[in-house]
Structures are given as structure tokens and as C-alpha cells.
Amino acid sequence: MNKSILITGANAGIGKETARQLALIKETEVVYLACRNLAKAEIAKKELIHETKRDIFEIVIMDVSNTESVKKAVSSLKNPIDALIMNAGGTGGKTPEKLTKDGVTELTASNLLGHVVLLDELIAQNKLNNVALFASSEAARGVQKVGMKRPDLKENSIEEFVSIFDGSKFKGNFDAYQIYGWIKYGGTLWMGNMARKYPNIKFVTMSPGGTRGTNGMNDLPFLKRIFLKHIGMKLIMPLMKMSHSVEKGANRFVEGINNPKYKSGVFYGSKENVLTGPVIDQSNIWKDLNNETFQNNADIAIHAFI
Ligand SMILES: NC(=O)c1ccc[n+]([C@@H]2O[C@H](COP(=O)([O-])OP(=O)(O)OC[C@H]3O[C@@H](n4cnc5c(N)ncnc54)[C@H](OP(=O)(O)O)[C@@H]3O)[C@@H](O)[C@H]2O)c1
């Protein structure tokens, strides 16, 4: 069982609920809430202490879209952590296509680049003992029913991944709702590579599934947001087995780090055509996820920005 766990994006949504569930496990000794906004983190910490009756939460200020902030946060950790949950992310804020100073889009920075730096730094400083979990999405292999197309890469070359991460592949047609899946696909492949590179640590990629009641769609264009968040997620999608509660979404992360049945290098998510229920190895749906050359190329491409 993991005693100390760091969660990125822990002040809201699935990250916060994951922190709550972990604190209810008696073996958990400390949960680090890695958040970019101190005021929001303090409110979340207070609520979590109140709800769990355990004062085991520590705030770490970390903006995962800013690599300097990530490095500073890792240096501030006095003790190694047992588990890392790379949960921060979503559809990239108000300007998802804008480039950061590292040269990637904000969509890539908040979902992927910061987490790559975080994991690299933790490993380099011997500060990760057991397991790292990356929050991916079924969007990484396409979700036809909600109009998310499977990422349609031509070659899966290093150059192609670079063009996905810096947005140049989508010039003039940057639809964050679609490109989100391409970034999660790149992240999923990167995790596959990490699993082969570091056999002594477990690298689990897990989708929380279609999870309602979070802020994940707040930055989408108005009509898409209203439809998906308020009509689709709450009314239509539960009937189609396309959305479940935040408790269920977060529980996938808790199980992902603590349950030995989840294996290193595997991407777990919902069965085809649903976004809820038991998880399966997603390479049963899309073989590309296990392609080692594609995994290497995604890893090299994202490191080109560090
Ligand atoms: N909800 C779903 O249906 C679903 C499905 C598949 C995958 N996922 C994935 O699950 C994860 C959590 O999603 P959610 O629905 O819980 O989203 P959410 O409610 O929007 O919460 C996202 C959290 O990440 C934080 N965050 C965003 N950018 C950050 C940054 N640059 N640095 C630090 N923290 C940052 C947010 O902090 P602020 O409050 O400061 O913005 C917030 O705490 C995401 O990676 C998402 O892609 C969600």
C-alpha cells in the first residue's frame, strides 16, 4: 500500500476526490495536493480535512504548464513519495493553442510536458518509490459516440509527434476537443516507454472514464460546453453508459496505484463504445498503443521541448 501520494490538479474534480478517497485508507500517511493556485488549494485542503477527519494533506505549489514551477516543487519535497498521480489537465484553458516558452501548446503543456518534467525530476532525485499513474482518456483511442475521432497519425514519427505537441500539425484548425485526444495518445505512448526504461517503478495509464460533475469542459466553446456538460453528461450520457459519478472516476485512480492487478506499461480504460464500467487494456481496442517504435518516438519528441 502506498503511504505518501502526490496528486497534480488536486484542488478540484477527480484529483480532489482521489485525495479524499486515499485519505480514507488508513495506511495513507500523507497526500500532497499539487496545485497552481494557493487560495484554491487552501480551500480544498480545508474541505478535505473536514470530510475525511484526517489532517494529512500538504499543499505543493505547482503549475504543470510551467516547467520551472514543476522543478521547484520537486526540489521542495523533503521526502520521497510512494505514488504519483498525474491528473492535472483537460482541454487546455482559454487559449489551448497558444505556445508556452518551451514551445508547446498550452494544451500539451498542461496535460503532458509538465508531467514529463515532473516524472523525470522525481526519478533523477530518487524521490519516487513505487508507482506513477498518468490520467489519460478514451479520447486517446477515439470515442465515436461523443464525436471524438481516433487520432489519425500518418507515420507516428518523431517529427509528427513534435508537430502535434507544438500544434503546427493543426495550424488554422485547432479544435481542442479533438486535439486533446492526440495529446493523451502521445502521453499514453510516453508512459509505455517509461515502463520499459524503468522496470523497478510501475507506470500505469488510466482513464477515469466519462466523469460528470467536474470542471473539465468549462473552457470549451459555449454551445459545445452547454451541450456536453449540462445536457449530455447529466441526461443523455448516463443512459448510454457514457458517464458516471466523480467517485467512480476517482476510484479508478485509487485502484490504479494500489491494486497489484494493474500492470506497468498498460493503458486501462472503458470497454469499446462505453465510458463507464470495468476497465480493460486499451491495446485490445487499438494495437498501436503497444507499438514500441511509436512509444520511443513520442518519448523523444516530447523531450525535444525540455
Ligand atoms: N472528466 C472526465 O470525463 C475525464 C475523462 C477522461 C479523462 N479525464 C482527465 O482527468 C483529469 C482530471 O479531469 P477533471 O474532469 O477532474 O478536470 P477539472 O475538474 O477541470 O480539474 C482539473 C484540475 O487540474 C488542475 N489544473 C489544470 N491545469 C493545471 C496546471 N497547469 N497546473 C496545475 N494544475 C492544473 C485544475 O486546477 P485549477 O482549478 O487551478 O484550474 C484542477 O484542479 C484530466 O487530466 C482530464 O483530462 C477526465
The ligand as an SDF file (V2000), in Angstrom:
LIG
                    3D

 48 52  0  0  0  0  0  0  0  0999 V2000
  -13.9630   14.3160  -16.5350 N   0  0  0  0  0  0  0  0  0  0  0  0
  -13.8390   13.4130  -17.4950 C   0  0  0  0  0  0  0  0  0  0  0  0
  -14.8400   12.9270  -18.0470 O   0  0  0  0  0  0  0  0  0  0  0  0
  -12.4760   12.9250  -17.9140 C   0  0  0  0  0  0  0  0  0  0  0  0
  -12.4030   11.8800  -18.8310 C   0  0  0  0  0  0  0  0  0  0  0  0
  -11.1650   11.3940  -19.2240 C   0  0  0  0  0  0  0  0  0  0  0  0
  -10.0200   11.9620  -18.7110 C   0  0  0  0  0  0  0  0  0  0  0  0
  -10.0950   12.9980  -17.8250 N   0  0  0  0  0  0  0  0  0  0  0  0
   -8.8410   13.5700  -17.3010 C   0  0  0  0  0  0  0  0  0  0  0  0
   -8.8720   13.5350  -15.8810 O   0  0  0  0  0  0  0  0  0  0  0  0
   -8.1140   14.6320  -15.3540 C   0  0  0  0  0  0  0  0  0  0  0  0
   -8.9570   15.4230  -14.3560 C   0  0  0  0  0  0  0  0  0  0  0  0
  -10.1030   15.9280  -15.0410 O   0  0  0  0  0  0  0  0  0  0  0  0
  -11.3190   16.6530  -14.3190 P   0  0  0  0  0  0  0  0  0  0  0  0
  -12.5200   16.3380  -15.1400 O   0  0  0  0  0  0  0  0  0  0  0  0
  -11.3070   16.3950  -12.8820 O   0  0  0  0  0  0  0  0  0  0  0  0
  -10.9540   18.1940  -14.5910 O   0  0  0  0  0  0  0  0  0  0  0  0
  -11.1920   19.5150  -13.7060 P   0  0  0  0  0  0  0  0  0  0  0  0
  -12.4160   19.4130  -12.8640 O   0  0  0  0  0  0  0  0  0  0  0  0
  -11.1040   20.6540  -14.6860 O   0  0  0  0  0  0  0  0  0  0  0  0
   -9.9260   19.5590  -12.7480 O   0  0  0  0  0  0  0  0  0  0  0  0
   -8.6530   19.7390  -13.3050 C   0  0  0  0  0  0  0  0  0  0  0  0
   -7.6690   20.0390  -12.2040 C   0  0  0  0  0  0  0  0  0  0  0  0
   -6.3900   20.2040  -12.8370 O   0  0  0  0  0  0  0  0  0  0  0  0
   -5.8880   21.4680  -12.4390 C   0  0  0  0  0  0  0  0  0  0  0  0
   -5.0210   22.0200  -13.4610 N   0  0  0  0  0  0  0  0  0  0  0  0
   -5.3140   22.3080  -14.7490 C   0  0  0  0  0  0  0  0  0  0  0  0
   -4.2330   22.8310  -15.3520 N   0  0  0  0  0  0  0  0  0  0  0  0
   -3.2550   22.8790  -14.4040 C   0  0  0  0  0  0  0  0  0  0  0  0
   -1.9170   23.3390  -14.3900 C   0  0  0  0  0  0  0  0  0  0  0  0
   -1.3650   23.8910  -15.4660 N   0  0  0  0  0  0  0  0  0  0  0  0
   -1.1840   23.2020  -13.2490 N   0  0  0  0  0  0  0  0  0  0  0  0
   -1.7280   22.6710  -12.1300 C   0  0  0  0  0  0  0  0  0  0  0  0
   -2.9980   22.2400  -12.0770 N   0  0  0  0  0  0  0  0  0  0  0  0
   -3.7440   22.3580  -13.2010 C   0  0  0  0  0  0  0  0  0  0  0  0
   -7.0990   22.3390  -12.1670 C   0  0  0  0  0  0  0  0  0  0  0  0
   -6.7280   23.4350  -11.3410 O   0  0  0  0  0  0  0  0  0  0  0  0
   -7.4590   24.8800  -11.4230 P   0  0  0  0  0  0  0  0  0  0  0  0
   -8.6500   24.7750  -10.5070 O   0  0  0  0  0  0  0  0  0  0  0  0
   -6.4230   25.8120  -10.9210 O   0  0  0  0  0  0  0  0  0  0  0  0
   -7.8580   25.1110  -12.8350 O   0  0  0  0  0  0  0  0  0  0  0  0
   -7.9920   21.3350  -11.4580 C   0  0  0  0  0  0  0  0  0  0  0  0
   -7.5900   21.1850  -10.1160 O   0  0  0  0  0  0  0  0  0  0  0  0
   -7.6650   15.4560  -16.5670 C   0  0  0  0  0  0  0  0  0  0  0  0
   -6.3490   15.0950  -16.9140 O   0  0  0  0  0  0  0  0  0  0  0  0
   -8.6410   15.0330  -17.6630 C   0  0  0  0  0  0  0  0  0  0  0  0
   -8.1000   15.1940  -18.9500 O   0  0  0  0  0  0  0  0  0  0  0  0
  -11.3040   13.4910  -17.4080 C   0  0  0  0  0  0  0  0  0  0  0  0
  1  2  1  0
  2  3  2  0
  2  4  1  0
  4  5  1  0
  4 48  2  0
  5  6  2  0
  6  7  1  0
  7  8  2  0
  8  9  1  0
  8 48  1  0
  9 10  1  0
  9 46  1  0
 10 11  1  0
 11 12  1  0
 11 44  1  0
 12 13  1  0
 13 14  1  0
 14 15  2  0
 14 16  1  0
 14 17  1  0
 17 18  1  0
 18 19  2  0
 18 20  1  0
 18 21  1  0
 21 22  1  0
 22 23  1  0
 23 24  1  0
 23 42  1  0
 24 25  1  0
 25 26  1  0
 25 36  1  0
 26 27  1  0
 26 35  1  0
 27 28  2  0
 28 29  1  0
 29 30  1  0
 29 35  2  0
 30 31  1  0
 30 32  2  0
 32 33  1  0
 33 34  2  0
 34 35  1  0
 36 37  1  0
 36 42  1  0
 37 38  1  0
 38 39  2  0
 38 40  1  0
 38 41  1  0
 42 43  1  0
 44 45  1  0
 44 46  1  0
 46 47  1  0
M  CHG  2   8   1  16  -1
M  END
$$$$
